[in-house]
Amino acid sequence: MKNSRLAVIKDKRFGDHKTPESHPESPERISAINDLVRRFESEFDYLEPREATEEELASTHSPGYIEDLHKMAEVAKNTDSLIGIDPDTVMSPKSYTTAKLAVGAALEGVDCLAKQTHDSCFVAVRPPGHHALADRAMGFCLFNNVAIAANQAKAKGFKRIFILDWDVHHGNGTQALFYDDPTVFFASLHQHPFWPPGSGYRDEFGDRDGEGFNLNIPLPEGTGDVGYLKCLDEIVGPICLDYKPDMIIVSAGYDAHKDDFIAGQNLSTVGFAMMSQRVADWRDTLDTRVLCLLEGGYNTHALADSVMATMRVLNASGPEELGQVHASYMVPATISGGAAATNDSQPDKVSELIERIKEEQGRFHGQLKL
Ligand SMILES: [Zn+2]
């Protein structure tokens, strides 16, 4: 062990979940990340994933749903074919095992943070999870990795978990699973209107005991580094610091990258590094832990570079080292993203949105003077 701050969990078996040719959520996403991590291998410690048990899955998903997915994978195996669950989401012969390995990897991450061997962990898995509901797969997602990790973290004694979902799509599954739960705060920045339809609106504040513990920031298409960082600095950060979580989980999707074809946001790789720096700052201010679980990100170069940016920033030991990490992301030969800049196409819309959200969330977080 190198005794890095950040533990990394990666495994080539996350490529065993197959999707149709030309499907954006491809096994190549994992190989691109693994290839780049190999170049920086000596910087981090590594942990081995394990398969989650069915009992662990059942902390979040209905037993009938788990059984249905299992059966579907058996059919895929016996017929050596891909079975469509919906137009976007498929089961391949090894999908069930791979999805259980993805959840188990997330739980290994929870364990290492509980044991305090590391204060941060990045888990580079697929299939992704944040759209999966208790009893329904959707949007490339089978099991909700983040939600199961949060539930298992609670079972291990963590009291308050703050989930930051910066994937370009709204994390509807995660939101639904904790909508009435004040012990899990869900905050999402996403392009809006976009997919999935019908969720991710500003006025989804949570329900019953969970009212005031859900924050949606529906961003206009074309939002870039400055807009995203402004949202973190003016809304998400103050709320997170006030909530004082003992674990921050990042639903780390990279499909808001300007080079990603699936959406229309303008984040650069440096922008992702700077967002990761905000998370590292909250971690250090609160003396808390950070678990990052991979969600989307479909331009494999932009994905791998941005994942590496997050890993290196979370692993940096102080401002000086962080400065060096950022400088390294300015080198175009190794990194596809440009410098963070005013690349927002609609800065006024974003500023107006931030003011509205401050007003609305002020109902619950008035003491923050958002
Ligand atoms: Zn996404």
Boltz pocket constraint, residues with backbone or C-beta under 6 A from the ligand:
constraints:
  - pocket:
      binder: B
      contacts: [[A, 167], [A, 168], [A, 169], [A, 253], [A, 255], [A, 295], [A, 296], [A, 297]]
      max_distance: 6.0
